[in-house]
Structure formats: C-alpha cells, structure tokens
Amino acid sequence: MEYAQRGAIDEWIQLFLRNDGKDIALADGLLCKKRSYIGPVVTDITEFGIEEGAPSYLTKENDIAWFFHVVDNMKKAYGDWDFPPLIVS
C-alpha cells in the first residue's frame, strides 16, 4: 500500500524481483518498455480460472488430502512472507 500511495508500484516490483523474488531477468525485461501499473485491486480470483479449495479435477479422497497437506506445508514455509504484487499483462 505504501508504494501504491506514492505511485511507485514499479519500484516495489523491481525491489522484490531483484531481492526476495530472485528474478533479475524478469526485472530487467520489465524495464525494456514503458509500463503502467495500477493497484492494489481486489478482485474475484475465479475471473482468472482459479478455484477456491481443492481443484475440481481431484476426486479421490487421498488426492484431496494430499493437496491440503501440501497447502499446509506452504503456509508454514511462507506464512510470514509479504507476498509480492501479481503482474497481469
């Protein structure tokens, strides 16, 4: 929010990609042409084809349990991480 209020989302993206994001190639690529950033924007994730909960293609109980096991491990590993902006082109 701080970067958005200052109109500096591009700076936030660059700082993230060059540090925690560890993606210098994407950071450099984003600088190749003028870009406009808006946000933060709250939206319904289903507009991007993202489902809430276990994916619908998982039908077996063991597969669904495994999915949530992986999700729980990701929450433990990244729970305190301040997630970067989502870049949509």
C-alpha positions, 0 to 999 in steps of 0.5 A, spaced: 500 500 500 505 504 501 508 504 494 501 504 491 500 511 495 506 514 492 505 511 485 511 507 485 508 500 484 514 499 479 519 500 484 516 495 489 516 490 483 523 491 481 525 491 489 522 484 490 524 481 483 531 483 484 531 481 492 526 476 495 523 474 488 530 472 485 528 474 478 533 479 475 531 477 468 524 478 469 526 485 472 530 487 467 525 485 461 520 489 465 524 495 464 525 494 456 518 498 455 514 503 458 509 500 463 503 502 467 501 499 473 495 500 477 493 497 484 492 494 489 485 491 486 481 486 489 478 482 485 474 475 484 480 470 483 475 465 479 475 471 473 482 468 472 480 460 472 482 459 479 478 455 484 477 456 491 479 449 495 481 443 492 481 443 484 475 440 481 479 435 477 481 431 484 476 426 486 479 421 490 479 422 497 487 421 498 488 426 492 484 431 496 488 430 502 494 430 499 493 437 496 491 440 503 497 437 506 501 440 501 497 447 502 499 446 509 506 445 508 506 452 504 503 456 509 508 454 514 514 455 509 511 462 507 506 464 512 510 470 514 512 472 507 509 479 504 507 476 498 509 480 492 504 484 487 501 479 481 503 482 474 497 481 469 499 483 462 
